[in-house]
Amino acid sequence: MARLHLPLRPQGPHRSPRTSLDALETEPLSAELFTIGEVGVACLLGYLEFRWPERDWRTGRPSLVAWWAATAARPSLVKTAHRLPAIDPRP
């Protein structure tokens, strides 16, 4: 089981997400062995895409992008992906 080591106190405002994503780029994440660590990373990336789709977290992180592509296709993640509720347009 891989242990994730993320920086606890990045310097400067708004650096924490970028610093953490950069740290995740170097972690040996597994798309097959899905531990609580991988679940947490999947939740983070899924929420980033849902809440802030305009923010580019992929540039400079090819390993994380490849892991997310394989992981996001898992049936459990497809079924539980963040989605806006359907709104009935009728009054």
PDB file with one MODEL, atoms N, CA, C and O in Angstrom:
MODEL        1
ATOM      1  N   MET A   1       0.850  -1.172   0.000  1.00  0.00           N
ATOM      2  CA  MET A   1       0.000   0.000   0.000  1.00  0.00           C
ATOM      3  C   MET A   1       0.894   1.233   0.000  1.00  0.00           C
ATOM      4  O   MET A   1       1.810   1.347   0.815  1.00  0.00           O
ATOM      5  N   ALA A   2       0.624   2.150  -0.915  1.00  0.00           N
ATOM      6  CA  ALA A   2       1.397   3.384  -1.017  1.00  0.00           C
ATOM      7  C   ALA A   2       0.967   4.347   0.076  1.00  0.00           C
ATOM      8  O   ALA A   2      -0.211   4.423   0.424  1.00  0.00           O
ATOM      9  N   ARG A   3       1.928   5.078   0.609  1.00  0.00           N
ATOM     10  CA  ARG A   3       1.630   6.113   1.596  1.00  0.00           C
ATOM     11  C   ARG A   3       1.790   7.459   0.918  1.00  0.00           C
ATOM     12  O   ARG A   3       2.802   7.725   0.270  1.00  0.00           O
ATOM     13  N   LEU A   4       0.792   8.296   1.072  1.00  0.00           N
ATOM     14  CA  LEU A   4       0.841   9.616   0.471  1.00  0.00           C
ATOM     15  C   LEU A   4       1.475  10.588   1.450  1.00  0.00           C
ATOM     16  O   LEU A   4       1.104  10.629   2.623  1.00  0.00           O
ATOM     17  N   HIS A   5       2.428  11.369   0.969  1.00  0.00           N
ATOM     18  CA  HIS A   5       3.106  12.363   1.793  1.00  0.00           C
ATOM     19  C   HIS A   5       2.892  13.727   1.156  1.00  0.00           C
ATOM     20  O   HIS A   5       3.552  14.070   0.175  1.00  0.00           O
ATOM     21  N   LEU A   6       1.975  14.500   1.712  1.00  0.00           N
ATOM     22  CA  LEU A   6       1.684  15.809   1.160  1.00  0.00           C
ATOM     23  C   LEU A   6       2.231  16.894   2.079  1.00  0.00           C
ATOM     24  O   LEU A   6       2.286  16.710   3.295  1.00  0.00           O
ATOM     25  N   PRO A   7       2.636  18.025   1.501  1.00  0.00           N
ATOM     26  CA  PRO A   7       3.126  19.116   2.339  1.00  0.00           C
ATOM     27  C   PRO A   7       2.015  19.620   3.254  1.00  0.00           C
ATOM     28  O   PRO A   7       0.885  19.830   2.813  1.00  0.00           O
ATOM     29  N   LEU A   8       2.341  19.810   4.519  1.00  0.00           N
ATOM     30  CA  LEU A   8       1.333  20.238   5.475  1.00  0.00           C
ATOM     31  C   LEU A   8       1.092  21.743   5.459  1.00  0.00           C
ATOM     32  O   LEU A   8      -0.037  22.190   5.657  1.00  0.00           O
ATOM     33  N   ARG A   9       2.135  22.524   5.228  1.00  0.00           N
ATOM     34  CA  ARG A   9       1.989  23.971   5.285  1.00  0.00           C
ATOM     35  C   ARG A   9       2.678  24.653   4.108  1.00  0.00           C
ATOM     36  O   ARG A   9       3.775  25.191   4.261  1.00  0.00           O
ATOM     37  N   PRO A  10       2.055  24.637   2.954  1.00  0.00           N
ATOM     38  CA  PRO A  10       2.658  25.339   1.821  1.00  0.00           C
ATOM     39  C   PRO A  10       2.689  26.838   2.088  1.00  0.00           C
ATOM     40  O   PRO A  10       1.861  27.356   2.837  1.00  0.00           O
ATOM     41  N   GLN A  11       3.625  27.521   1.488  1.00  0.00           N
ATOM     42  CA  GLN A  11       3.789  28.959   1.697  1.00  0.00           C
ATOM     43  C   GLN A  11       2.936  29.751   0.718  1.00  0.00           C
ATOM     44  O   GLN A  11       2.803  29.362  -0.443  1.00  0.00           O
ATOM     45  N   GLY A  12       2.361  30.847   1.167  1.00  0.00           N
ATOM     46  CA  GLY A  12       1.648  31.767   0.298  1.00  0.00           C
ATOM     47  C   GLY A  12       0.178  31.423   0.133  1.00  0.00           C
ATOM     48  O   GLY A  12      -0.234  30.281   0.340  1.00  0.00           O
ATOM     49  N   PRO A  13      -0.618  32.436  -0.246  1.00  0.00           N
ATOM     50  CA  PRO A  13      -2.052  32.196  -0.434  1.00  0.00           C
ATOM     51  C   PRO A  13      -2.325  31.365  -1.676  1.00  0.00           C
ATOM     52  O   PRO A  13      -1.653  31.523  -2.695  1.00  0.00           O
ATOM     53  N   HIS A  14      -3.286  30.502  -1.594  1.00  0.00           N
ATOM     54  CA  HIS A  14      -3.760  29.689  -2.722  1.00  0.00           C
ATOM     55  C   HIS A  14      -2.711  28.735  -3.279  1.00  0.00           C
ATOM     56  O   HIS A  14      -2.868  28.240  -4.395  1.00  0.00           O
ATOM     57  N   ARG A  15      -1.665  28.471  -2.544  1.00  0.00           N
ATOM     58  CA  ARG A  15      -0.649  27.552  -3.044  1.00  0.00           C
ATOM     59  C   ARG A  15      -0.933  26.128  -2.624  1.00  0.00           C
ATOM     60  O   ARG A  15      -0.399  25.195  -3.224  1.00  0.00           O
ATOM     61  N   SER A  16      -1.744  25.936  -1.627  1.00  0.00           N
ATOM     62  CA  SER A  16      -1.985  24.596  -1.120  1.00  0.00           C
ATOM     63  C   SER A  16      -2.499  23.633  -2.177  1.00  0.00           C
ATOM     64  O   SER A  16      -1.941  22.543  -2.305  1.00  0.00           O
ATOM     65  N   PRO A  17      -3.542  23.976  -2.949  1.00  0.00           N
ATOM     66  CA  PRO A  17      -4.008  23.017  -3.965  1.00  0.00           C
ATOM     67  C   PRO A  17      -2.944  22.690  -5.001  1.00  0.00           C
ATOM     68  O   PRO A  17      -2.746  21.523  -5.339  1.00  0.00           O
ATOM     69  N   ARG A  18      -2.258  23.708  -5.509  1.00  0.00           N
ATOM     70  CA  ARG A  18      -1.220  23.460  -6.516  1.00  0.00           C
ATOM     71  C   ARG A  18      -0.068  22.646  -5.939  1.00  0.00           C
ATOM     72  O   ARG A  18       0.428  21.721  -6.583  1.00  0.00           O
ATOM     73  N   THR A  19       0.351  22.984  -4.744  1.00  0.00           N
ATOM     74  CA  THR A  19       1.455  22.269  -4.106  1.00  0.00           C
ATOM     75  C   THR A  19       1.072  20.818  -3.854  1.00  0.00           C
ATOM     76  O   THR A  19       1.874  19.911  -4.073  1.00  0.00           O
ATOM     77  N   SER A  20      -0.147  20.604  -3.397  1.00  0.00           N
ATOM     78  CA  SER A  20      -0.603  19.234  -3.144  1.00  0.00           C
ATOM     79  C   SER A  20      -0.724  18.439  -4.431  1.00  0.00           C
ATOM     80  O   SER A  20      -0.349  17.267  -4.469  1.00  0.00           O
ATOM     81  N   LEU A  21      -1.243  19.055  -5.487  1.00  0.00           N
ATOM     82  CA  LEU A  21      -1.336  18.360  -6.772  1.00  0.00           C
ATOM     83  C   LEU A  21       0.052  18.038  -7.309  1.00  0.00           C
ATOM     84  O   LEU A  21       0.265  16.961  -7.867  1.00  0.00           O
ATOM     85  N   ASP A  22       0.991  18.953  -7.148  1.00  0.00           N
ATOM     86  CA  ASP A  22       2.372  18.681  -7.569  1.00  0.00           C
ATOM     87  C   ASP A  22       2.955  17.510  -6.783  1.00  0.00           C
ATOM     88  O   ASP A  22       3.664  16.675  -7.345  1.00  0.00           O
ATOM     89  N   ALA A  23       2.661  17.447  -5.495  1.00  0.00           N
ATOM     90  CA  ALA A  23       3.148  16.335  -4.673  1.00  0.00           C
ATOM     91  C   ALA A  23       2.501  15.020  -5.107  1.00  0.00           C
ATOM     92  O   ALA A  23       3.162  13.982  -5.133  1.00  0.00           O
ATOM     93  N   LEU A  24       1.210  15.061  -5.450  1.00  0.00           N
ATOM     94  CA  LEU A  24       0.529  13.851  -5.905  1.00  0.00           C
ATOM     95  C   LEU A  24       1.110  13.337  -7.221  1.00  0.00           C
ATOM     96  O   LEU A  24       1.080  12.135  -7.483  1.00  0.00           O
ATOM     97  N   GLU A  25       1.630  14.228  -8.037  1.00  0.00           N
ATOM     98  CA  GLU A  25       2.243  13.828  -9.307  1.00  0.00           C
ATOM     99  C   GLU A  25       3.386  12.838  -9.083  1.00  0.00           C
ATOM    100  O   GLU A  25       3.653  11.993  -9.937  1.00  0.00           O
ATOM    101  N   THR A  26       4.044  12.940  -7.960  1.00  0.00           N
ATOM    102  CA  THR A  26       5.196  12.071  -7.678  1.00  0.00           C
ATOM    103  C   THR A  26       4.825  10.826  -6.886  1.00  0.00           C
ATOM    104  O   THR A  26       5.686   9.985  -6.627  1.00  0.00           O
ATOM    105  N   GLU A  27       3.563  10.693  -6.497  1.00  0.00           N
ATOM    106  CA  GLU A  27       3.132   9.542  -5.697  1.00  0.00           C
ATOM    107  C   GLU A  27       2.794   8.343  -6.590  1.00  0.00           C
ATOM    108  O   GLU A  27       2.265   8.513  -7.688  1.00  0.00           O
ATOM    109  N   PRO A  28       3.098   7.146  -6.120  1.00  0.00           N
ATOM    110  CA  PRO A  28       2.764   5.937  -6.897  1.00  0.00           C
ATOM    111  C   PRO A  28       1.301   5.526  -6.682  1.00  0.00           C
ATOM    112  O   PRO A  28       1.025   4.603  -5.915  1.00  0.00           O
ATOM    113  N   LEU A  29       0.388   6.192  -7.339  1.00  0.00           N
ATOM    114  CA  LEU A  29      -1.037   5.869  -7.209  1.00  0.00           C
ATOM    115  C   LEU A  29      -1.367   4.652  -8.071  1.00  0.00           C
ATOM    116  O   LEU A  29      -0.797   4.465  -9.146  1.00  0.00           O
ATOM    117  N   SER A  30      -2.284   3.838  -7.590  1.00  0.00           N
ATOM    118  CA  SER A  30      -2.666   2.620  -8.307  1.00  0.00           C
ATOM    119  C   SER A  30      -4.107   2.716  -8.788  1.00  0.00           C
ATOM    120  O   SER A  30      -4.994   3.106  -8.029  1.00  0.00           O
ATOM    121  N   ALA A  31      -4.339   2.363 -10.040  1.00  0.00           N
ATOM    122  CA  ALA A  31      -5.705   2.306 -10.563  1.00  0.00           C
ATOM    123  C   ALA A  31      -6.339   0.944 -10.278  1.00  0.00           C
ATOM    124  O   ALA A  31      -7.558   0.794 -10.365  1.00  0.00           O
ATOM    125  N   GLU A  32      -5.519  -0.036  -9.940  1.00  0.00           N
ATOM    126  CA  GLU A  32      -6.031  -1.383  -9.665  1.00  0.00           C
ATOM    127  C   GLU A  32      -6.286  -1.594  -8.173  1.00  0.00           C
ATOM    128  O   GLU A  32      -7.375  -2.013  -7.781  1.00  0.00           O
ATOM    129  N   LEU A  33      -5.285  -1.306  -7.343  1.00  0.00           N
ATOM    130  CA  LEU A  33      -5.417  -1.447  -5.894  1.00  0.00           C
ATOM    131  C   LEU A  33      -5.953  -0.126  -5.366  1.00  0.00           C
ATOM    132  O   LEU A  33      -5.204   0.843  -5.240  1.00  0.00           O
ATOM    133  N   PHE A  34      -7.232  -0.081  -5.061  1.00  0.00           N
ATOM    134  CA  PHE A  34      -7.907   1.166  -4.723  1.00  0.00           C
ATOM    135  C   PHE A  34      -8.032   1.289  -3.218  1.00  0.00           C
ATOM    136  O   PHE A  34      -8.994   0.799  -2.625  1.00  0.00           O
ATOM    137  N   THR A  35      -7.044   1.954  -2.587  1.00  0.00           N
ATOM    138  CA  THR A  35      -7.035   2.133  -1.136  1.00  0.00           C
ATOM    139  C   THR A  35      -7.738   3.438  -0.774  1.00  0.00           C
ATOM    140  O   THR A  35      -8.177   4.177  -1.654  1.00  0.00           O
ATOM    141  N   ILE A  36      -7.843   3.714   0.513  1.00  0.00           N
ATOM    142  CA  ILE A  36      -8.467   4.961   0.957  1.00  0.00           C
ATOM    143  C   ILE A  36      -7.696   6.175   0.440  1.00  0.00           C
ATOM    144  O   ILE A  36      -8.283   7.234   0.216  1.00  0.00           O
ATOM    145  N   GLY A  37      -6.392   6.027   0.251  1.00  0.00           N
ATOM    146  CA  GLY A  37      -5.597   7.121  -0.312  1.00  0.00           C
ATOM    147  C   GLY A  37      -6.028   7.445  -1.723  1.00  0.00           C
ATOM    148  O   GLY A  37      -6.220   8.613  -2.064  1.00  0.00           O
ATOM    149  N   GLU A  38      -6.182   6.426  -2.547  1.00  0.00           N
ATOM    150  CA  GLU A  38      -6.633   6.633  -3.930  1.00  0.00           C
ATOM    151  C   GLU A  38      -8.067   7.162  -3.963  1.00  0.00           C
ATOM    152  O   GLU A  38      -8.401   7.991  -4.810  1.00  0.00           O
ATOM    153  N   VAL A  39      -8.910   6.693  -3.056  1.00  0.00           N
ATOM    154  CA  VAL A  39     -10.290   7.194  -2.991  1.00  0.00           C
ATOM    155  C   VAL A  39     -10.277   8.692  -2.705  1.00  0.00           C
ATOM    156  O   VAL A  39     -11.019   9.450  -3.328  1.00  0.00           O
ATOM    157  N   GLY A  40      -9.440   9.120  -1.769  1.00  0.00           N
ATOM    158  CA  GLY A  40      -9.348  10.537  -1.434  1.00  0.00           C
ATOM    159  C   GLY A  40      -8.876  11.380  -2.602  1.00  0.00           C
ATOM    160  O   GLY A  40      -9.414  12.459  -2.851  1.00  0.00           O
ATOM    161  N   VAL A  41      -7.865  10.890  -3.324  1.00  0.00           N
ATOM    162  CA  VAL A  41      -7.356  11.620  -4.491  1.00  0.00           C
ATOM    163  C   VAL A  41      -8.430  11.675  -5.573  1.00  0.00           C
ATOM    164  O   VAL A  41      -8.607  12.711  -6.214  1.00  0.00           O
ATOM    165  N   ALA A  42      -9.142  10.583  -5.780  1.00  0.00           N
ATOM    166  CA  ALA A  42     -10.218  10.560  -6.778  1.00  0.00           C
ATOM    167  C   ALA A  42     -11.319  11.556  -6.417  1.00  0.00           C
ATOM    168  O   ALA A  42     -11.846  12.242  -7.293  1.00  0.00           O
ATOM    169  N   CYS A  43     -11.664  11.638  -5.147  1.00  0.00           N
ATOM    170  CA  CYS A  43     -12.677  12.607  -4.710  1.00  0.00           C
ATOM    171  C   CYS A  43     -12.203  14.033  -4.966  1.00  0.00           C
ATOM    172  O   CYS A  43     -12.969  14.876  -5.432  1.00  0.00           O
ATOM    173  N   LEU A  44     -10.946  14.293  -4.661  1.00  0.00           N
ATOM    174  CA  LEU A  44     -10.377  15.627  -4.889  1.00  0.00           C
ATOM    175  C   LEU A  44     -10.433  16.006  -6.368  1.00  0.00           C
ATOM    176  O   LEU A  44     -10.919  17.083  -6.713  1.00  0.00           O
ATOM    177  N   LEU A  45      -9.944  15.138  -7.232  1.00  0.00           N
ATOM    178  CA  LEU A  45      -9.903  15.454  -8.657  1.00  0.00           C
ATOM    179  C   LEU A  45     -11.305  15.559  -9.251  1.00  0.00           C
ATOM    180  O   LEU A  45     -11.572  16.432 -10.076  1.00  0.00           O
ATOM    181  N   GLY A  46     -12.196  14.668  -8.829  1.00  0.00           N
ATOM    182  CA  GLY A  46     -13.575  14.739  -9.301  1.00  0.00           C
ATOM    183  C   GLY A  46     -14.245  16.040  -8.892  1.00  0.00           C
ATOM    184  O   GLY A  46     -14.981  16.643  -9.674  1.00  0.00           O
ATOM    185  N   TYR A  47     -13.985  16.470  -7.655  1.00  0.00           N
ATOM    186  CA  TYR A  47     -14.578  17.722  -7.188  1.00  0.00           C
ATOM    187  C   TYR A  47     -13.961  18.924  -7.894  1.00  0.00           C
ATOM    188  O   TYR A  47     -14.669  19.878  -8.217  1.00  0.00           O
ATOM    189  N   LEU A  48     -12.657  18.892  -8.137  1.00  0.00           N
ATOM    190  CA  LEU A  48     -12.024  19.981  -8.885  1.00  0.00           C
ATOM    191  C   LEU A  48     -12.679  20.134 -10.254  1.00  0.00           C
ATOM    192  O   LEU A  48     -12.966  21.250 -10.686  1.00  0.00           O
ATOM    193  N   GLU A  49     -12.913  19.022 -10.930  1.00  0.00           N
ATOM    194  CA  GLU A  49     -13.538  19.077 -12.254  1.00  0.00           C
ATOM    195  C   GLU A  49     -14.981  19.555 -12.190  1.00  0.00           C
ATOM    196  O   GLU A  49     -15.448  20.254 -13.090  1.00  0.00           O
ATOM    197  N   PHE A  50     -15.684  19.182 -11.132  1.00  0.00           N
ATOM    198  CA  PHE A  50     -17.082  19.575 -10.980  1.00  0.00           C
ATOM    199  C   PHE A  50     -17.207  21.049 -10.581  1.00  0.00           C
ATOM    200  O   PHE A  50     -17.967  21.801 -11.191  1.00  0.00           O
ATOM    201  N   ARG A  51     -16.473  21.442  -9.575  1.00  0.00           N
ATOM    202  CA  ARG A  51     -16.623  22.780  -9.000  1.00  0.00           C
ATOM    203  C   ARG A  51     -15.877  23.862  -9.770  1.00  0.00           C
ATOM    204  O   ARG A  51     -16.385  24.972  -9.924  1.00  0.00           O
ATOM    205  N   TRP A  52     -14.672  23.549 -10.257  1.00  0.00           N
ATOM    206  CA  TRP A  52     -13.835  24.526 -10.955  1.00  0.00           C
ATOM    207  C   TRP A  52     -13.320  23.950 -12.270  1.00  0.00           C
ATOM    208  O   TRP A  52     -12.116  23.738 -12.414  1.00  0.00           O
ATOM    209  N   PRO A  53     -14.205  23.694 -13.231  1.00  0.00           N
ATOM    210  CA  PRO A  53     -13.750  23.103 -14.499  1.00  0.00           C
ATOM    211  C   PRO A  53     -12.796  24.006 -15.277  1.00  0.00           C
ATOM    212  O   PRO A  53     -12.033  23.523 -16.114  1.00  0.00           O
ATOM    213  N   GLU A  54     -12.832  25.305 -15.012  1.00  0.00           N
ATOM    214  CA  GLU A  54     -11.962  26.236 -15.733  1.00  0.00           C
ATOM    215  C   GLU A  54     -10.523  26.236 -15.204  1.00  0.00           C
ATOM    216  O   GLU A  54      -9.628  26.758 -15.869  1.00  0.00           O
ATOM    217  N   ARG A  55     -10.290  25.672 -14.045  1.00  0.00           N
ATOM    218  CA  ARG A  55      -8.937  25.627 -13.489  1.00  0.00           C
ATOM    219  C   ARG A  55      -8.174  24.452 -14.085  1.00  0.00           C
ATOM    220  O   ARG A  55      -8.649  23.317 -14.087  1.00  0.00           O
ATOM    221  N   ASP A  56      -7.008  24.742 -14.580  1.00  0.00           N
ATOM    222  CA  ASP A  56      -6.197  23.717 -15.231  1.00  0.00           C
ATOM    223  C   ASP A  56      -5.268  23.048 -14.223  1.00  0.00           C
ATOM    224  O   ASP A  56      -4.208  23.580 -13.893  1.00  0.00           O
ATOM    225  N   TRP A  57      -5.670  21.892 -13.746  1.00  0.00           N
ATOM    226  CA  TRP A  57      -4.821  21.156 -12.807  1.00  0.00           C
ATOM    227  C   TRP A  57      -3.954  20.125 -13.544  1.00  0.00           C
ATOM    228  O   TRP A  57      -3.058  19.537 -12.939  1.00  0.00           O
ATOM    229  N   ARG A  58      -4.208  19.900 -14.839  1.00  0.00           N
ATOM    230  CA  ARG A  58      -3.524  18.845 -15.590  1.00  0.00           C
ATOM    231  C   ARG A  58      -2.125  19.219 -16.099  1.00  0.00           C
ATOM    232  O   ARG A  58      -1.237  18.369 -16.153  1.00  0.00           O
ATOM    233  N   THR A  59      -1.932  20.477 -16.466  1.00  0.00           N
ATOM    234  CA  THR A  59      -0.660  20.888 -17.058  1.00  0.00           C
ATOM    235  C   THR A  59       0.505  20.599 -16.115  1.00  0.00           C
ATOM    236  O   THR A  59       0.506  21.005 -14.953  1.00  0.00           O
ATOM    237  N   GLY A  60       1.485  19.894 -16.645  1.00  0.00           N
ATOM    238  CA  GLY A  60       2.675  19.566 -15.875  1.00  0.00           C
ATOM    239  C   GLY A  60       2.535  18.377 -14.945  1.00  0.00           C
ATOM    240  O   GLY A  60       3.430  18.106 -14.144  1.00  0.00           O
ATOM    241  N   ARG A  61       1.426  17.668 -15.041  1.00  0.00           N
ATOM    242  CA  ARG A  61       1.183  16.521 -14.161  1.00  0.00           C
ATOM    243  C   ARG A  61       0.741  15.295 -14.971  1.00  0.00           C
ATOM    244  O   ARG A  61      -0.362  14.792 -14.759  1.00  0.00           O
ATOM    245  N   PRO A  62       1.576  14.807 -15.890  1.00  0.00           N
ATOM    246  CA  PRO A  62       1.164  13.715 -16.779  1.00  0.00           C
ATOM    247  C   PRO A  62       0.835  12.415 -16.046  1.00  0.00           C
ATOM    248  O   PRO A  62      -0.069  11.691 -16.461  1.00  0.00           O
ATOM    249  N   SER A  63       1.540  12.111 -14.981  1.00  0.00           N
ATOM    250  CA  SER A  63       1.252  10.868 -14.244  1.00  0.00           C
ATOM    251  C   SER A  63      -0.105  10.942 -13.557  1.00  0.00           C
ATOM    252  O   SER A  63      -0.870   9.978 -13.578  1.00  0.00           O
ATOM    253  N   LEU A  64      -0.400  12.071 -12.955  1.00  0.00           N
ATOM    254  CA  LEU A  64      -1.687  12.256 -12.289  1.00  0.00           C
ATOM    255  C   LEU A  64      -2.825  12.245 -13.300  1.00  0.00           C
ATOM    256  O   LEU A  64      -3.889  11.688 -13.029  1.00  0.00           O
ATOM    257  N   VAL A  65      -2.613  12.853 -14.459  1.00  0.00           N
ATOM    258  CA  VAL A  65      -3.626  12.863 -15.525  1.00  0.00           C
ATOM    259  C   VAL A  65      -3.906  11.440 -16.009  1.00  0.00           C
ATOM    260  O   VAL A  65      -5.064  11.055 -16.173  1.00  0.00           O
ATOM    261  N   ALA A  66      -2.853  10.663 -16.235  1.00  0.00           N
ATOM    262  CA  ALA A  66      -3.027   9.273 -16.691  1.00  0.00           C
ATOM    263  C   ALA A  66      -3.749   8.446 -15.635  1.00  0.00           C
ATOM    264  O   ALA A  66      -4.629   7.649 -15.958  1.00  0.00           O
ATOM    265  N   TRP A  67      -3.375   8.636 -14.374  1.00  0.00           N
ATOM    266  CA  TRP A  67      -4.043   7.891 -13.289  1.00  0.00           C
ATOM    267  C   TRP A  67      -5.515   8.273 -13.239  1.00  0.00           C
ATOM    268  O   TRP A  67      -6.373   7.399 -13.116  1.00  0.00           O
ATOM    269  N   TRP A  68      -5.825   9.572 -13.333  1.00  0.00           N
ATOM    270  CA  TRP A  68      -7.210  10.017 -13.267  1.00  0.00           C
ATOM    271  C   TRP A  68      -8.025   9.476 -14.438  1.00  0.00           C
ATOM    272  O   TRP A  68      -9.180   9.091 -14.257  1.00  0.00           O
ATOM    273  N   ALA A  69      -7.446   9.440 -15.626  1.00  0.00           N
ATOM    274  CA  ALA A  69      -8.163   8.916 -16.795  1.00  0.00           C
ATOM    275  C   ALA A  69      -8.567   7.466 -16.570  1.00  0.00           C
ATOM    276  O   ALA A  69      -9.696   7.081 -16.872  1.00  0.00           O
ATOM    277  N   ALA A  70      -7.648   6.659 -16.040  1.00  0.00           N
ATOM    278  CA  ALA A  70      -7.955   5.249 -15.782  1.00  0.00           C
ATOM    279  C   ALA A  70      -8.920   5.100 -14.618  1.00  0.00           C
ATOM    280  O   ALA A  70      -9.825   4.267 -14.660  1.00  0.00           O
ATOM    281  N   THR A  71      -8.732   5.903 -13.584  1.00  0.00           N
ATOM    282  CA  THR A  71      -9.539   5.774 -12.375  1.00  0.00           C
ATOM    283  C   THR A  71     -10.949   6.312 -12.562  1.00  0.00           C
ATOM    284  O   THR A  71     -11.904   5.717 -12.062  1.00  0.00           O
ATOM    285  N   ALA A  72     -11.098   7.416 -13.265  1.00  0.00           N
ATOM    286  CA  ALA A  72     -12.418   8.024 -13.458  1.00  0.00           C
ATOM    287  C   ALA A  72     -13.359   7.115 -14.239  1.00  0.00           C
ATOM    288  O   ALA A  72     -14.575   7.303 -14.197  1.00  0.00           O
ATOM    289  N   ALA A  73     -12.812   6.131 -14.953  1.00  0.00           N
ATOM    290  CA  ALA A  73     -13.629   5.200 -15.725  1.00  0.00           C
ATOM    291  C   ALA A  73     -14.137   4.028 -14.884  1.00  0.00           C
ATOM    292  O   ALA A  73     -14.930   3.216 -15.360  1.00  0.00           O
ATOM    293  N   ARG A  74     -13.679   3.944 -13.636  1.00  0.00           N
ATOM    294  CA  ARG A  74     -14.163   2.851 -12.770  1.00  0.00           C
ATOM    295  C   ARG A  74     -15.680   2.967 -12.596  1.00  0.00           C
ATOM    296  O   ARG A  74     -16.186   4.069 -12.381  1.00  0.00           O
ATOM    297  N   PRO A  75     -16.409   1.864 -12.685  1.00  0.00           N
ATOM    298  CA  PRO A  75     -17.870   1.930 -12.542  1.00  0.00           C
ATOM    299  C   PRO A  75     -18.327   2.628 -11.259  1.00  0.00           C
ATOM    300  O   PRO A  75     -19.317   3.359 -11.267  1.00  0.00           O
ATOM    301  N   SER A  76     -17.617   2.405 -10.173  1.00  0.00           N
ATOM    302  CA  SER A  76     -18.015   3.036  -8.908  1.00  0.00           C
ATOM    303  C   SER A  76     -17.881   4.551  -8.962  1.00  0.00           C
ATOM    304  O   SER A  76     -18.688   5.259  -8.361  1.00  0.00           O
ATOM    305  N   LEU A  77     -16.888   5.055  -9.662  1.00  0.00           N
ATOM    306  CA  LEU A  77     -16.724   6.499  -9.770  1.00  0.00           C
ATOM    307  C   LEU A  77     -17.678   7.103 -10.790  1.00  0.00           C
ATOM    308  O   LEU A  77     -18.178   8.211 -10.598  1.00  0.00           O
ATOM    309  N   VAL A  78     -17.930   6.381 -11.868  1.00  0.00           N
ATOM    310  CA  VAL A  78     -18.893   6.870 -12.861  1.00  0.00           C
ATOM    311  C   VAL A  78     -20.262   7.012 -12.207  1.00  0.00           C
ATOM    312  O   VAL A  78     -20.964   8.000 -12.425  1.00  0.00           O
ATOM    313  N   LYS A  79     -20.633   6.027 -11.412  1.00  0.00           N
ATOM    314  CA  LYS A  79     -21.955   6.029 -10.777  1.00  0.00           C
ATOM    315  C   LYS A  79     -22.092   7.112  -9.716  1.00  0.00           C
ATOM    316  O   LYS A  79     -23.191   7.623  -9.495  1.00  0.00           O
ATOM    317  N   THR A  80     -20.997   7.470  -9.057  1.00  0.00           N
ATOM    318  CA  THR A  80     -21.063   8.420  -7.943  1.00  0.00           C
ATOM    319  C   THR A  80     -20.431   9.773  -8.261  1.00  0.00           C
ATOM    320  O   THR A  80     -20.151  10.551  -7.349  1.00  0.00           O
ATOM    321  N   ALA A  81     -20.202  10.063  -9.541  1.00  0.00           N
ATOM    322  CA  ALA A  81     -19.580  11.337  -9.932  1.00  0.00           C
ATOM    323  C   ALA A  81     -20.453  12.515  -9.522  1.00  0.00           C
ATOM    324  O   ALA A  81     -21.678  12.407  -9.470  1.00  0.00           O
ATOM    325  N   HIS A  82     -19.808  13.638  -9.231  1.00  0.00           N
ATOM    326  CA  HIS A  82     -20.534  14.856  -8.903  1.00  0.00           C
ATOM    327  C   HIS A  82     -21.364  15.285 -10.109  1.00  0.00           C
ATOM    328  O   HIS A  82     -20.865  15.331 -11.233  1.00  0.00           O
ATOM    329  N   ARG A  83     -22.613  15.592  -9.869  1.00  0.00           N
ATOM    330  CA  ARG A  83     -23.513  16.051 -10.931  1.00  0.00           C
ATOM    331  C   ARG A  83     -24.486  17.066 -10.354  1.00  0.00           C
ATOM    332  O   ARG A  83     -24.864  16.996  -9.184  1.00  0.00           O
ATOM    333  N   LEU A  84     -24.879  18.004 -11.192  1.00  0.00           N
ATOM    334  CA  LEU A  84     -25.953  18.905 -10.797  1.00  0.00           C
ATOM    335  C   LEU A  84     -27.269  18.162 -10.936  1.00  0.00           C
ATOM    336  O   LEU A  84     -27.429  17.363 -11.858  1.00  0.00           O
ATOM    337  N   PRO A  85     -28.208  18.408 -10.042  1.00  0.00           N
ATOM    338  CA  PRO A  85     -29.500  17.719 -10.168  1.00  0.00           C
ATOM    339  C   PRO A  85     -30.242  18.199 -11.406  1.00  0.00           C
ATOM    340  O   PRO A  85     -30.140  19.361 -11.799  1.00  0.00           O
ATOM    341  N   ALA A  86     -30.974  17.303 -12.001  1.00  0.00           N
ATOM    342  CA  ALA A  86     -31.796  17.669 -13.161  1.00  0.00           C
ATOM    343  C   ALA A  86     -32.891  18.611 -12.704  1.00  0.00           C
ATOM    344  O   ALA A  86     -33.504  18.403 -11.657  1.00  0.00           O
ATOM    345  N   ILE A  87     -33.136  19.643 -13.486  1.00  0.00           N
ATOM    346  CA  ILE A  87     -34.161  20.624 -13.139  1.00  0.00           C
ATOM    347  C   ILE A  87     -35.268  20.544 -14.191  1.00  0.00           C
ATOM    348  O   ILE A  87     -35.019  20.622 -15.394  1.00  0.00           O
ATOM    349  N   ASP A  88     -36.468  20.389 -13.708  1.00  0.00           N
ATOM    350  CA  ASP A  88     -37.613  20.341 -14.602  1.00  0.00           C
ATOM    351  C   ASP A  88     -37.929  21.762 -15.068  1.00  0.00           C
ATOM    352  O   ASP A  88     -38.226  22.622 -14.239  1.00  0.00           O
ATOM    353  N   PRO A  89     -37.871  22.029 -16.382  1.00  0.00           N
ATOM    354  CA  PRO A  89     -38.086  23.397 -16.867  1.00  0.00           C
ATOM    355  C   PRO A  89     -39.552  23.846 -16.800  1.00  0.00           C
ATOM    356  O   PRO A  89     -39.858  25.023 -16.990  1.00  0.00           O
ATOM    357  N   ARG A  90     -40.438  22.906 -16.531  1.00  0.00           N
ATOM    358  CA  ARG A  90     -41.857  23.280 -16.452  1.00  0.00           C
ATOM    359  C   ARG A  90     -42.145  23.980 -15.135  1.00  0.00           C
ATOM    360  O   ARG A  90     -41.614  23.601 -14.091  1.00  0.00           O
ATOM    361  N   PRO A  91     -43.006  25.024 -15.191  1.00  0.00           N
ATOM    362  CA  PRO A  91     -43.346  25.741 -13.939  1.00  0.00           C
ATOM    363  C   PRO A  91     -44.197  24.907 -13.021  1.00  0.00           C
ATOM    364  O   PRO A  91     -44.564  25.362 -11.937  1.00  0.00           O
TER     365      PRO A  91
ENDMDL
END
